[in-house]
């Protein structure tokens, strides 16, 4: 597994520690690693143990240890950052990152930069995030964890070559630093360097064979290669090592999706739900159950499952998930030929957001997503004048924020508008600057090529989608259409 439970937290490590303690001698600490401030020896030990758990993606155990650390030292700023990274849901993560920000006054200058880096991630401030990680790299060019986070930041914006550079440099500093092998394996896979990827994942397993995540990551790579039986075997190995590593059930379910065994897939996702002690995993299980129905071609069943998920989120006071769920509905409806109904879902989300008791920056993040889907539904409904009017406001906000992922989403939306207006070359120019890891982008590019009469490039993209095995909403929405296109083109 390469990522955290929700989009805001996608890295695999944390900056290594130079301890600034009243109880410790600084002369014993390496000078090329980032400072951490705490006044409690016991809190420090809990922090280090929690960090190790996080490195191995043992989120609940890490969160519990870090919570104990902040109980002992309520000023322990970076322990709160780690709490946020290991939180099961958005509400917990938000509380933790806010505590980290408040306690930054007690931290070293480098810690303040690091806390700011994650706050910028939350805020959707891509410019500030990039600026702060570069400052940390300047201060600690030989800190393997800073390099790991820098690589993660590049990976998450699809700059895989630069991510590889940072990850490989981290391994030059410590060839046994296991979290880097995890992310480097995914990076090689993204670059289609599959032999290196497999070698890297196997090295990751050899370093920590008693941990579940290496088997889980290798299983995901095998799924990418469509080696379904071998992938399921590795996911089951992850569960043998640690039965509480329930995300492996998700991977097993994903294999069954691409094997066409939808009932088996849902049974596996349901096992994750049944064994989940926390709300985040339960919501995740319902999300993938809904995707299984989209893959199966049953949109009504998918929407019903998304509604079940929304009701659970409402019950648990997860208001951001409730709002986001209406955006999922809008996306599904727009891609299923019902953009007018999708627009109603957007409007429902807008009303909920207007009345929600959320911090301003949270509302702004959600507002950007709402504006994008509002424009997209209008484009799909061929209300081009209205879409263009709204697009101007949406574009201004995205350009002001300069978040790389939002910029890619904007380019994709502009591409859709050009595609619908039959400006195929213009559409392809926008899609080229959009998310190049999204099957939805590939599908729209393929449509543009097809309409231009370039059946060769269209076929290549339809083929790519039909054999893609990273299970997400974008793929679920277009996979069957791509397969059908291949039969007719």
Backbone torsions as a table, in degrees:
resi	resn	phi	psi	omega
1	UNK	NA	135.8	-174.2
2	UNK	-108.4	-11.0	-170.1
3	UNK	-135.1	164.1	-179.8
4	UNK	-82.0	176.8	-172.2
5	UNK	-64.4	-31.4	177.1
6	UNK	-135.7	162.4	-165.4
7	UNK	-55.2	-33.8	-175.0
8	UNK	-64.0	-22.2	-176.3
9	UNK	-120.3	103.2	-173.2
10	UNK	-125.8	2.0	-178.6
11	UNK	-85.6	168.3	-177.8
12	UNK	-112.8	3.8	-177.4
13	UNK	-155.7	-176.7	177.6
14	UNK	-139.4	158.2	-176.6
15	UNK	-63.6	137.3	-176.7
16	UNK	-69.6	164.2	-161.5
17	UNK	-108.7	130.4	160.6
18	UNK	-110.4	110.7	-166.1
19	UNK	-80.9	128.0	176.1
20	UNK	-109.6	90.1	-170.7
21	UNK	-125.6	145.4	170.9
22	UNK	-67.9	-24.4	-172.6
23	UNK	-98.0	-1.1	-174.3
24	UNK	-126.2	156.9	176.6
25	UNK	-92.5	120.7	-178.6
26	UNK	-67.6	-18.6	-178.3
27	UNK	-66.1	-17.3	-178.3
28	UNK	-90.1	-2.5	-172.2
29	UNK	-103.8	138.5	176.2
30	UNK	-58.0	147.1	-175.8
31	UNK	-94.6	-3.0	-177.0
32	UNK	-102.3	16.3	-176.4
33	UNK	-126.4	155.3	-169.6
34	UNK	-70.1	145.2	178.9
35	UNK	-72.7	147.5	169.4
36	UNK	-136.1	139.8	-174.6
37	UNK	-113.3	122.8	168.9
38	UNK	-153.7	155.6	180.0
39	UNK	-108.2	11.1	-177.5
40	UNK	-125.1	119.8	178.0
41	UNK	-62.0	-41.1	-179.1
42	UNK	-68.8	-38.4	177.2
43	UNK	-63.2	-38.3	177.8
44	UNK	-60.5	-46.0	-179.7
45	UNK	-61.2	-43.1	178.0
46	UNK	-62.5	-39.7	178.6
47	UNK	-61.4	-48.1	-179.4
48	UNK	-62.3	-42.0	177.4
49	UNK	-64.2	-40.8	178.7
50	UNK	-65.8	-38.6	177.0
51	UNK	-62.7	-41.9	178.1
52	UNK	-62.1	-40.8	177.7
53	UNK	-62.7	-41.6	179.2
54	UNK	-63.2	-41.5	178.5
55	UNK	-56.5	-32.2	-179.9
56	UNK	-96.1	10.7	178.1
57	UNK	59.7	35.4	174.3
58	UNK	-96.9	77.0	-163.5
59	UNK	-65.8	-47.3	-175.7
60	UNK	-65.5	-42.4	178.7
61	UNK	-63.4	-40.8	178.2
62	UNK	-62.4	-45.7	-178.1
63	UNK	-60.8	-42.0	-179.5
64	UNK	-63.4	-43.4	179.3
65	UNK	-64.8	-41.9	-178.5
66	UNK	-70.1	-32.5	175.3
67	UNK	-64.4	-38.4	177.1
68	UNK	-66.9	-36.4	178.8
69	UNK	-62.9	-42.0	-179.6
70	UNK	-76.0	-21.0	172.2
71	UNK	-67.3	-37.1	179.8
72	UNK	-78.1	-33.5	178.3
73	UNK	-136.2	94.8	-175.6
74	UNK	-70.3	-7.3	177.3
75	UNK	-98.9	7.2	-171.8
76	UNK	-77.9	88.1	-168.9
77	UNK	-60.3	-49.1	-175.1
78	UNK	-71.9	-22.1	173.9
79	UNK	-65.1	-34.7	176.4
80	UNK	-68.0	-36.9	176.0
81	UNK	-59.0	-46.4	178.8
82	UNK	-63.3	-37.4	175.1
83	UNK	-57.4	-44.6	179.8
84	UNK	-60.5	-41.6	-178.8
85	UNK	-66.3	-27.1	-177.3
86	UNK	-103.1	0.7	-177.4
87	UNK	-64.0	145.2	-177.3
88	UNK	-77.6	-25.1	-176.2
89	UNK	-147.1	169.6	-174.1
90	UNK	-61.4	-40.8	-177.3
91	UNK	-60.6	-44.9	178.4
92	UNK	-65.1	-42.4	179.8
93	UNK	-62.5	-39.8	-180.0
94	UNK	-64.4	-44.9	178.1
95	UNK	-59.2	-42.3	-176.6
96	UNK	-68.1	-44.2	-178.3
97	UNK	-68.2	-32.8	175.7
98	UNK	-66.7	-39.4	175.9
99	UNK	-63.4	-41.3	179.0
100	UNK	-60.5	-42.7	-179.5
101	UNK	-64.0	-40.9	179.1
102	UNK	-65.0	-40.2	-175.5
103	UNK	-83.8	-2.9	-179.3
104	UNK	-61.1	-22.3	179.0
105	UNK	-60.8	-26.0	-179.0
106	UNK	-91.8	0.5	-170.9
107	UNK	-99.5	169.5	175.4
108	UNK	-73.1	168.4	-179.4
109	UNK	-62.8	-39.9	179.9
110	UNK	-68.0	-36.9	176.0
111	UNK	-62.7	-39.7	178.6
112	UNK	-61.0	-40.1	176.8
113	UNK	-62.9	-41.4	-176.8
114	UNK	-68.3	-41.7	176.2
115	UNK	-63.0	-41.7	177.5
116	UNK	-61.4	-35.1	178.0
117	UNK	-59.3	-44.9	-179.4
118	UNK	-76.2	-32.8	175.9
119	UNK	-64.7	-39.0	177.4
120	UNK	-63.9	-34.8	175.9
121	UNK	-60.7	-48.2	176.8
122	UNK	-59.1	-44.0	-173.1
123	UNK	-74.7	-12.7	-175.2
124	UNK	75.9	25.7	-179.1
125	UNK	-97.2	87.0	-176.2
126	UNK	-65.6	-35.3	-179.7
127	UNK	-64.0	-47.9	-178.8
128	UNK	-66.5	-39.3	179.7
129	UNK	-59.5	-47.9	179.1
130	UNK	-62.9	-41.4	-179.4
131	UNK	-62.8	-42.9	-175.9
132	UNK	-72.0	-39.1	178.9
133	UNK	-67.6	-33.1	177.4
134	UNK	-68.8	-35.8	175.0
135	UNK	-63.9	-40.8	178.8
136	UNK	-66.0	-37.5	176.9
137	UNK	-64.7	-35.5	177.6
138	UNK	-67.2	-41.0	-179.3
139	UNK	-72.0	-38.4	-175.2
140	UNK	-132.8	71.0	-177.3
141	UNK	-68.7	-14.5	-179.9
142	UNK	-116.2	26.8	174.6
143	UNK	-95.4	111.7	-173.4
144	UNK	-62.8	-30.5	-179.7
145	UNK	-77.7	-34.7	173.3
146	UNK	-62.6	-42.2	177.5
147	UNK	-63.1	-38.2	178.1
148	UNK	-62.9	-45.5	179.2
149	UNK	-65.9	-37.6	177.5
150	UNK	-63.0	-40.9	176.6
151	UNK	-63.5	-40.4	178.5
152	UNK	-61.9	-41.3	-179.5
153	UNK	-62.3	-40.0	178.0
154	UNK	-70.4	-41.0	179.1
155	UNK	-58.5	-43.5	-174.8
156	UNK	-73.0	-10.0	173.3
157	UNK	-111.2	19.5	174.8
158	UNK	65.9	20.4	175.0
159	UNK	-94.4	75.4	-169.6
160	UNK	-72.1	-33.1	179.0
161	UNK	-63.5	-44.1	179.6
162	UNK	-69.5	-37.0	176.4
163	UNK	-59.8	-45.4	178.9
164	UNK	-58.2	-40.7	179.9
165	UNK	-59.7	-45.1	-179.9
166	UNK	-68.0	-43.0	-178.4
167	UNK	-64.2	-43.5	-179.4
168	UNK	-66.5	-34.6	176.8
169	UNK	-66.2	-38.5	178.0
170	UNK	-61.4	-38.7	-179.9
171	UNK	-71.1	-26.7	173.9
172	UNK	-64.6	-29.5	178.2
173	UNK	-80.1	-32.7	-179.7
174	UNK	-154.6	100.4	-175.1
175	UNK	-71.6	-9.3	178.9
176	UNK	-107.4	15.6	-179.4
177	UNK	-80.4	95.4	-165.9
178	UNK	-62.2	-39.8	-176.9
179	UNK	-58.1	-29.0	-179.5
180	UNK	-67.2	-38.0	179.3
181	UNK	-60.6	-35.9	178.1
182	UNK	-59.4	-56.3	-176.2
183	UNK	-71.2	-32.5	178.3
184	UNK	-66.4	-36.7	176.6
185	UNK	-60.6	-45.4	177.7
186	UNK	-64.0	-35.3	-179.2
187	UNK	-68.4	-44.9	175.5
188	UNK	-58.9	-41.4	180.0
189	UNK	-62.5	-41.9	179.0
190	UNK	-63.6	-30.4	178.9
191	UNK	-88.5	6.4	-179.8
192	UNK	64.2	24.1	174.0
193	UNK	-94.0	71.4	-167.3
194	UNK	-69.4	-35.0	178.2
195	UNK	-63.3	-44.4	177.3
196	UNK	-64.9	-39.0	-179.7
197	UNK	-61.3	-47.9	-178.3
198	UNK	-63.8	-43.3	177.3
199	UNK	-59.2	-40.2	-178.3
200	UNK	-68.8	-43.3	178.3
201	UNK	-64.6	-37.0	178.0
202	UNK	-67.5	-36.0	174.8
203	UNK	-64.4	-40.2	177.2
204	UNK	-58.5	-43.8	177.7
205	UNK	-63.2	-43.1	-176.9
206	UNK	-64.7	-29.1	-179.2
207	UNK	-73.8	-38.7	-178.6
208	UNK	-136.4	68.8	-176.6
209	UNK	-68.1	-12.8	179.9
210	UNK	-93.6	10.4	178.7
211	UNK	-115.0	151.9	-174.0
212	UNK	-80.7	-35.4	-170.0
213	UNK	-61.6	-36.3	178.0
214	UNK	-58.1	-39.7	178.0
215	UNK	-68.1	-38.8	178.7
216	UNK	-62.5	-44.1	-179.3
217	UNK	-67.0	-42.9	178.0
218	UNK	-63.7	-37.6	177.4
219	UNK	-61.6	-40.1	179.3
220	UNK	-65.6	-37.1	176.6
221	UNK	-65.0	-42.8	178.0
222	UNK	-64.0	-35.0	174.6
223	UNK	-62.4	-41.2	177.3
224	UNK	-57.2	-36.9	179.9
225	UNK	-82.5	0.0	179.9
226	UNK	66.3	29.6	174.7
227	UNK	-95.1	75.2	-166.6
228	UNK	-64.4	-47.5	-178.1
229	UNK	-63.3	-42.1	178.9
230	UNK	-65.8	-38.7	179.0
231	UNK	-63.4	-47.6	178.8
232	UNK	-59.0	-38.8	178.5
233	UNK	-59.8	-42.0	179.8
234	UNK	-70.1	-38.0	176.0
235	UNK	-62.7	-39.5	178.2
236	UNK	-67.1	-32.7	175.4
237	UNK	-63.8	-40.4	177.0
238	UNK	-59.0	-39.8	179.1
239	UNK	-72.3	-31.6	175.6
240	UNK	-64.8	-41.7	-179.7
241	UNK	-66.1	-40.8	-179.1
242	UNK	-149.1	100.3	-179.1
243	UNK	-59.2	-19.6	179.3
244	UNK	-81.7	-3.6	179.7
245	UNK	-82.3	69.6	-166.3
246	UNK	-76.3	-10.7	175.1
247	UNK	-64.0	-18.9	176.7
248	UNK	-62.2	-30.7	176.2
249	UNK	-60.9	-32.3	177.1
250	UNK	-63.9	-44.5	179.8
251	UNK	-63.5	-40.6	177.0
252	UNK	-61.2	-44.6	177.9
253	UNK	-60.2	-39.9	179.4
254	UNK	-62.7	-39.2	176.0
255	UNK	-59.2	-45.2	-178.9
256	UNK	-64.0	-33.0	176.2
257	UNK	-55.4	-49.3	-174.7
258	UNK	-80.0	-10.0	171.2
259	UNK	-88.9	-5.0	-179.0
260	UNK	78.4	15.4	-179.2
261	UNK	-101.1	76.4	-169.4
262	UNK	-70.5	-36.2	177.7
263	UNK	-65.7	-40.9	177.1
264	UNK	-64.4	-37.9	177.6
265	UNK	-60.7	-48.3	-178.5
266	UNK	-66.2	-33.5	176.3
267	UNK	-62.6	-39.2	179.3
268	UNK	-69.3	-44.0	176.2
269	UNK	-60.1	-37.7	-179.6
270	UNK	-66.0	-33.1	176.6
271	UNK	-62.6	-38.6	175.2
272	UNK	-60.3	-44.6	179.9
273	UNK	-60.7	-48.0	-174.8
274	UNK	-65.6	-32.8	-176.4
275	UNK	-93.4	-4.8	-174.5
276	UNK	-76.2	124.6	175.9
277	UNK	-84.1	-13.5	-173.1
278	UNK	-121.6	155.2	-176.2
279	UNK	-65.7	-34.9	-177.3
280	UNK	-59.2	-43.3	179.0
281	UNK	-68.4	-35.7	178.3
282	UNK	-65.6	-42.6	177.4
283	UNK	-64.8	-38.9	177.8
284	UNK	-63.2	-40.5	178.3
285	UNK	-60.7	-46.4	-179.5
286	UNK	-64.6	-35.5	177.9
287	UNK	-60.0	-47.7	-177.9
288	UNK	-73.8	-29.3	172.2
289	UNK	-61.5	-41.7	177.8
290	UNK	-63.1	-42.6	178.2
291	UNK	-59.2	-35.8	-178.8
292	UNK	-60.2	-36.5	178.6
293	UNK	-69.6	-35.2	176.4
294	UNK	-64.3	-45.7	177.4
295	UNK	-57.8	-35.3	-178.1
296	UNK	-79.3	-11.7	178.7
297	UNK	91.7	12.9	-178.5
298	UNK	-108.3	84.5	-175.0
299	UNK	-65.8	-39.1	-179.5
300	UNK	-62.3	-41.5	177.9
301	UNK	-65.8	-36.6	178.1
302	UNK	-63.2	-46.6	-180.0
303	UNK	-64.1	-35.3	177.6
304	UNK	-65.2	-40.1	179.4
305	UNK	-69.9	-39.2	175.2
306	UNK	-61.5	-36.7	177.9
307	UNK	-66.2	-39.6	175.9
308	UNK	-60.2	-41.8	177.4
309	UNK	-63.0	-43.1	-179.8
310	UNK	-62.5	-41.1	180.0
311	UNK	-64.5	-38.2	177.2
312	UNK	-66.4	-42.1	178.0
313	UNK	-62.0	-41.0	177.6
314	UNK	-61.8	-44.3	179.1
315	UNK	-60.3	-36.1	-178.0
316	UNK	-92.2	9.7	177.2
317	UNK	60.8	35.9	176.1
318	UNK	-95.9	74.2	-169.6
319	UNK	-65.5	-34.9	179.2
320	UNK	-64.5	-37.2	177.3
321	UNK	-66.9	-38.5	178.3
322	UNK	-60.4	-47.8	-179.8
323	UNK	-63.2	-46.7	-179.2
324	UNK	-62.4	-30.3	-178.6
325	UNK	-65.3	-33.8	176.1
326	UNK	-67.4	-31.5	176.2
327	UNK	-69.2	-37.4	174.8
328	UNK	-60.7	-46.0	177.6
329	UNK	-56.4	-43.9	-178.7
330	UNK	-61.2	-42.6	179.2
331	UNK	-62.2	-47.0	-179.0
332	UNK	-62.1	-45.4	-178.6
333	UNK	-66.1	-40.0	179.9
334	UNK	-63.6	-39.4	-178.7
335	UNK	-81.2	-10.4	-179.0
336	UNK	-102.4	15.0	177.1
337	UNK	84.2	16.8	179.9
338	UNK	-128.6	56.2	-175.9
339	UNK	-64.4	-29.0	178.5
340	UNK	-64.7	-39.7	176.0
341	UNK	-68.9	-35.8	176.7
342	UNK	-61.2	-38.9	179.0
343	UNK	-63.8	-34.1	176.0
344	UNK	-63.6	-37.8	177.5
345	UNK	-65.3	-38.8	176.5
346	UNK	-61.7	-44.6	-179.1
347	UNK	-64.4	-37.6	175.7
348	UNK	-61.9	-43.6	179.1
349	UNK	-63.6	-38.2	178.9
350	UNK	-62.0	-42.2	179.2
351	UNK	-65.2	-42.8	178.6
352	UNK	-62.4	-42.5	-178.6
353	UNK	-65.6	-39.9	-178.8
354	UNK	-60.4	-35.9	-176.3
355	UNK	-97.0	-2.9	-176.2
356	UNK	-76.6	143.7	175.9
357	UNK	-89.1	82.8	-178.0
358	UNK	-129.3	156.4	177.3
359	UNK	-66.3	154.8	-174.2
360	UNK	-58.1	-41.9	-176.2
361	UNK	-69.3	-31.0	175.8
362	UNK	-66.6	-44.4	178.8
363	UNK	-61.4	-37.8	-179.5
364	UNK	-67.9	-40.7	177.2
365	UNK	-58.6	-46.3	179.7
366	UNK	-68.5	-34.1	178.6
367	UNK	-60.5	-41.2	178.7
368	UNK	-60.0	-45.4	179.2
369	UNK	-63.1	-40.2	178.5
370	UNK	-64.0	-43.1	-179.4
371	UNK	-63.7	-38.7	179.4
372	UNK	-63.1	-48.5	-177.4
373	UNK	-71.8	-29.8	173.7
374	UNK	-59.9	-47.1	178.1
375	UNK	-65.1	-42.9	-175.9
376	UNK	-63.2	-44.4	179.6
377	UNK	-63.9	-38.0	178.4
378	UNK	-68.3	-36.7	176.5
379	UNK	-63.4	-46.5	-179.4
380	UNK	-65.0	-27.2	178.3
381	UNK	-88.3	4.6	178.4
382	UNK	61.8	29.3	172.9
383	UNK	-95.2	71.1	-168.1
384	UNK	-68.8	-39.3	-179.4
385	UNK	-63.8	-45.3	179.0
386	UNK	-64.6	-39.3	179.7
387	UNK	-63.3	-42.4	-178.9
388	UNK	-66.1	-38.3	177.3
389	UNK	-61.6	-46.6	179.3
390	UNK	-70.3	-30.7	-178.5
391	UNK	-63.1	-34.7	179.9
392	UNK	-60.6	-44.9	179.2
393	UNK	-67.3	-41.9	178.7
394	UNK	-61.3	-45.4	-179.2
395	UNK	-63.0	-41.6	179.6
396	UNK	-59.9	-42.3	-179.0
397	UNK	-68.2	-43.2	179.6
398	UNK	-63.4	-43.0	-179.2
399	UNK	-67.7	-29.9	176.0
400	UNK	-69.2	-39.4	-175.5
401	UNK	-80.6	-32.9	177.0
402	UNK	57.5	35.5	173.4
403	UNK	-81.6	125.7	-174.2
404	UNK	-57.8	-39.9	-178.8
405	UNK	-69.1	-38.0	177.6
406	UNK	-67.6	-35.7	177.8
407	UNK	-64.2	-42.3	177.2
408	UNK	-62.3	-39.7	178.5
409	UNK	-64.6	-40.3	177.1
410	UNK	-61.2	-45.7	179.9
411	UNK	-61.4	-39.4	177.8
412	UNK	-63.2	-39.1	179.7
413	UNK	-68.9	-40.2	175.7
414	UNK	-63.4	-36.6	177.1
415	UNK	-64.1	-39.8	178.2
416	UNK	-63.1	-40.5	178.5
417	UNK	-62.4	-46.4	179.4
418	UNK	-63.6	-38.5	178.6
419	UNK	-61.7	-46.1	-179.4
420	UNK	-66.3	-28.9	178.6
421	UNK	-89.5	8.3	174.9
422	UNK	65.7	28.8	174.2
423	UNK	-99.1	76.9	-165.4
424	UNK	-69.3	-39.7	177.9
425	UNK	-65.2	-42.3	177.4
426	UNK	-62.0	-42.0	178.7
427	UNK	-59.8	-45.8	-178.3
428	UNK	-64.5	-34.1	177.3
429	UNK	-64.0	-41.6	177.9
430	UNK	-68.6	-44.0	-178.9
431	UNK	-61.8	-31.6	179.1
432	UNK	-64.0	-24.0	178.9
433	UNK	-101.2	4.6	179.8
434	UNK	-89.7	-164.3	-177.3
435	UNK	-74.4	105.3	-175.7
436	UNK	-80.6	7.4	174.7
437	UNK	-110.8	10.5	-176.2
438	UNK	-103.8	123.8	175.0
439	UNK	-59.9	-29.7	177.8
440	UNK	-64.8	-41.2	175.5
441	UNK	-61.8	-45.5	-179.9
442	UNK	-60.7	-40.5	-178.1
443	UNK	-64.0	-44.5	-179.9
444	UNK	-66.7	-36.3	174.7
445	UNK	-63.1	-42.3	180.0
446	UNK	-61.5	-40.8	177.5
447	UNK	-61.7	-40.4	178.8
448	UNK	-64.1	-44.7	178.0
449	UNK	-62.0	-42.8	-179.4
450	UNK	-60.1	-45.2	-179.1
451	UNK	-67.4	-27.3	176.2
452	UNK	-76.7	-12.9	-176.8
453	UNK	91.7	7.5	179.2
454	UNK	-91.4	77.9	-174.8
455	UNK	-70.3	-25.8	-179.3
456	UNK	-64.4	-50.0	179.2
457	UNK	-68.5	-35.9	177.5
458	UNK	-62.0	-46.5	-178.9
459	UNK	-61.1	-42.4	179.9
460	UNK	-57.4	-43.1	-177.9
461	UNK	-72.7	-39.9	176.0
462	UNK	-62.1	-38.6	178.0
463	UNK	-65.4	-41.6	179.7
464	UNK	-60.6	-43.1	179.3
465	UNK	-65.0	-42.9	-174.7
466	UNK	-65.8	-23.6	-179.5
467	UNK	-107.2	3.6	-179.6
468	UNK	-75.4	141.9	-174.0
469	UNK	-130.5	20.4	171.2
470	UNK	-90.4	105.8	-170.5
471	UNK	-79.8	111.4	174.8
472	UNK	-148.1	-179.8	-176.3
473	UNK	-62.8	-41.8	-178.4
474	UNK	-58.3	-46.0	-179.4
475	UNK	-66.3	-44.5	-178.3
476	UNK	-58.1	-35.9	-176.0
477	UNK	-72.0	-25.7	-171.9
478	UNK	-122.4	-8.3	-173.1
479	UNK	-61.7	-49.3	-178.8
480	UNK	-63.3	-38.1	178.5
481	UNK	-65.0	-39.6	178.7
482	UNK	-64.1	-42.4	178.3
483	UNK	-61.3	-42.8	178.4
484	UNK	-66.4	-36.1	178.4
485	UNK	-63.3	-38.9	-179.7
486	UNK	-61.8	-29.6	-179.4
487	UNK	-75.6	-23.3	-173.0
488	UNK	-109.4	-19.4	-172.7
489	UNK	-78.4	NA	NA
